Amino acid sequence: LITLRGRIIKVNSKRLRLLRADILCLKCGQQFQHMFVGGRYELPPRCNLVAANGKKCPGQKFELLRRTAKYIDCQMLKLQEEDTFDSVAGRTPRHIDLEVTNDLVDVCHAGDCVSVVGVIHAMNSAVRAGKRGKQASETSTYHLFIKANSIINTTAELHEKKMDPGAGGSEEEATDSGRGLSFSDEQMRKIVKVAHADHMFGPLKIRMAFPFDLLVRSLCPSIIGHDMVKAGILLGLLGGTPPSSSGLEDIASGVSIRSSIHCLIVGDPGMGKSCLLLAATNVAARSIYVGGNTSSTTGLTVSLSKEAGGEIGIEAGALVLADQGVCCIDEFDKMAKTNQDGLLEAMEQQQISIAKAGVVASLPARSSIIAAANPKNGKYDMDKTVAENLNVASPLLSRFDLVFILRDDVDVDQDRLVSGSIIGLYREPTSKGFHHSPQKPQLYSDPSSVDEMSMKRRLSWVASTQEPLPKDLVKDYISYAREYCMPKLTPDAAAVLKDYFMSLRYPENGIKRNDSVPITTRQLEALIRLAQARAKACLREYVLKEDAEDVVELMRDSVNQIHMDSSGRLDRTRGGVGGKSKRKQKKEFIDYLRRSNQKAFTKDDFYRVSNQLNLPLNDFWSIVDELRYCDQPELRKGVDGMYYLL
């Protein structure tokens, strides 16, 4: 009798197994009960019943009386061991078959985390393949499997708990339930200590944010800088509050609101994107790390396999295995177009639907996606949009809540810090002043001397003065916050998020609506999720105004990076991550005019061209003016009101 814990990666369909039935002897006409052992259909070799003449019946032909047959439900599962980073390099994860019967059938699905109690059994490989007689004794190899006596589906229990938050018990009871995670008294003491950490500098607002700042400092401390990117990754690991725990009443009516946060990191080579993804994988309680250039659609979503007996089995992909966790995808730009389309439903609806080979099913994929991508030409071009720099479709890019752009700019101070950190990794640990993450100089004033400090400055100050937390403590803290902390939005925090949303859609000072950053309710929901995750970082029950202000600053930094051109100005006409830059619109417009073999054009001609090229009419004349008044003009306007090509 053993106990195993792992993930279900494959589920076969339910079948009926014959347990016992009455057998009719065709020679003497008597019937007797026969037991079928091990699921094999084997009739007795002879009758051996006493016949009417007082002798044993030698009959060897029988008939099964199906009306007396007793059946039980049976199902085969495949269990894979949990991911551990201390396993032997190069070894594939081990897996074993499970045999479940009766009430244990359909208890778990592909991708669920389970704890199994059962007995190990061995079956000859030839017998398992259906061979009998002499053929069954041809091999001496055996196949091991487990007959399960008990299965605890921790993923299903966690989902039911979140759907019914009022059924939960005390904090002590919570530590022994959920996803099977249990925290010792020492772990709980350290978690509480981090949640109440205080550097005792500056006003209360800065001191209250210290747990969040300390977690950001502890996420991949070997990478110097990129504090805002680390903050976005940390919020993605924590996630928002599930809709059922937020007080929403119409979830049962079909309204789908996700709580997972998706982040995209785009940058030049050598900026540490892969290191950030690996660091996120190491501190997440449930994580999957895949490469976009080596992944397929079925490997990311769901695949069907046909067994020898004709059964159809469902095998879970990376997104299903990372359910209620995080899926890190490196080399996101190198994914094939068909593979990218498979992520659309999983990123927004948080499920994966499959309709193949007569199987119609939907599997949960409530995972946060943190992706890293490289530009097409090796270096990010600020005069182009994110969609133009990447080989990724616009609908997929619009599903990311945060998009960060990392550029390899020349900065003497930053380069000195990075080079010192890299050289320090190869020094002797006993040398004086050795530290894996050299401290930054005091670029900013002491927080005790200021009343207000932006999150970017605050994170930089904490990174220069505080030591990072141990990786195991960060992992325990994130696991606890993600499982048992469900903050709710307060009116003050909601007002901050609403004001920022309205300021993006309707600029102040009477600026035209077309000059605003394109933003929809999808971004508003992203702000709410980020604010909830920001409150989780401090183990708070409610989202405070300070949490919303930090999230607004993070979102503003992301939006500015997306819409900034090479001159440092904001090009608000790009249309977000999936839009077109004005540079590309001008090129398409002038190329079309040159192909028309005309030299003079009226305003009506321009309107006709703009309709064919799907250019925005509300911003069309600004494109014409830039073509007229740039350093190398392409158009000029004559005294007759006509426009001429140069």
C-alpha positions, 0 to 999 in steps of 0.5 A: 500500500503506497501513497503517490501525489502527481498530475493526471495527464491522460484519462481514458473513457469509462468502461464496464468490467465483468465481475461475476456471472452464471455459467451454463454447461452445454453438456449437463445443462447445469449452471454455476457461478463463476468469478472473473479475476483481474478483468480477464474473460476466462471460462473454466476449463471443464464443468466438474459438476456432479451429473445425474449419473453421479459422475463429474461432468467432463463438459468443456463448452459453456454459455454465459448467462448475461442476465445474471452478470454483475458489472462494475465501472472501470477506468484507466488513468495515467499519473505523472510525478510532480515537477521538482527542480532537484531531479536528475538532469535529462530524465523525463518525468516518471509516470504510472497507470492507475486503475480506478473502479466504482465510485472513483470513476470520473473523479478527476480529469486531465490536468488535475492534481491528485493524491492516490492511495493504492496497491501496486500490481504487476501484469505480464506484458504479453498478457496485457497485450491480449496474448494467451497460452504459449504466446503469453509466456514468451516474455518475462517483462511485467507492467506495473500499475496501481489499483487505487483505493482512494483518490483526493482531487485537490484541484476540484476541492480548491475550485469548490472552495472558491465557488463557495467561499462561505464554506471555508473554515479558519486560517488553520483549517485552510493550511491543511486543505486547498491544493494539498499544500500544508504550511508548518508553524515555522513557515507560517511564522515567516509568512506573517513576518514578511506580511508585516515587514516594515523598514521604518522609513518615510511616511505610512504609505511607503512603509505599507508597500514594503512587503510588495517591494521586498517580494519584487526585490527577491524575484530574480535578484541576479538581474539588475534593474527591470523593477517594473517588469519584475513587479508585473511578473509578481502580480501575474504570479499572484493573480486576481480574485476569482469572480465567485469570491468577488461578490458577483452574482451573475457568474452562473448565467454564463458571464466569464470574467477571468482572474488570471493576469497575462504579461508579455516581455518584448526586448532586445537579445541579452536583456535577461528575459529568459532568466525572468521567466525561469525565476517566475517558474521557480517561485510559482507553486504550479508552473510549466515552462515551454519554448515557443519554437519547440511547442505544438498546438496539441502540446500546448492545449489538448491532444487525443490518442487512440488506444489498442482497444479502440478507446479514445484518451484525452492527454492534457497539454501545457496550459491544462497542466498549468491550471490555476498556476502559471505557464511561461512561454519563451521565444513566443515570437517563434511560434507557428501561426496555427499554434498561436491561434490555439491560445486565443480561447485559453487566454480569455475564456480560461478553457480549452474546447476540443471537438475531434474524433467524436469527442466534444469536451472543454477542459479548464485552463485557468493559467496565467501566461508570461511570455517573452519574445524577440523583435523580428530584426534582432533589435526593437524599432521604436518607430513601429508598433509591437505587432509590427516588431513581432511575428504575432497576431494582433488579437493575441497581443490584445489579450495581454494585460501588461506589455513591457519593452526592454531596450539595450540602450547605452547607459554608463551607470546601468552598464557599470552595475550590470558588468559588476554583477556579472563579474561578481558571479565568477569571483571567489565567495570568500573574497571581501565585499563579494555579493551576487547582487551589488548594491546600487548607489543612492540615486534617490533621496532617503524616503524619510525626507519625502511625502510622496514617492513613485513606485518606480523610485520606491522599488529602486530604493528597496533594491539598493538597500534590502537583501532578497528573501530566500527563494523557498520563502517567496514560493511559500508566500506566493502560494499562501497569498494565491490560495487564501487571500481574496481581496475585494475592491473598495470604493476609493480604489475603484474611483482611482481606477475609473478616473484613469480609465476615463482619462485615457478614453477622454483626454483633458484640455479639449484634445480630440478623441482620436488623440487618446490611447485606444482602451476598452473595458478589457483594460479596465478589467485588467486594472481591477485584476492587477489591483487585487493582485497588488493587495494580495502581495500584502495579504490584505482583505481589501484593495486600498487606494494605494494599491490602485495608485501603484497599478495605475503607475504600472499600467501607465508605464506599460502604455507609454512604452507601447506608444513611444517612438524613437524621438521619445514622443507618444504616438497615440494613433498606433492603436495599442499593441496590435495597431499600426504605426503612423510611419507604416500608414504613411508608407502605404498611402504614398505607395498607393498614390505612386502606383495610381500613375497620377500626379494631381489628386483632389480631396475626394481622391484622398478619401477614396484611397483612405477607404481602400487602405482602411486608414482612420478618417479622423486622423487622416489629414494629420498624415497628409500634413506630415507628408507635406511638412516633413524634412523630405516632403512627399506632397505639396498643395497647389494654389488650385487646391490640388495635391501633387506628388513630388 
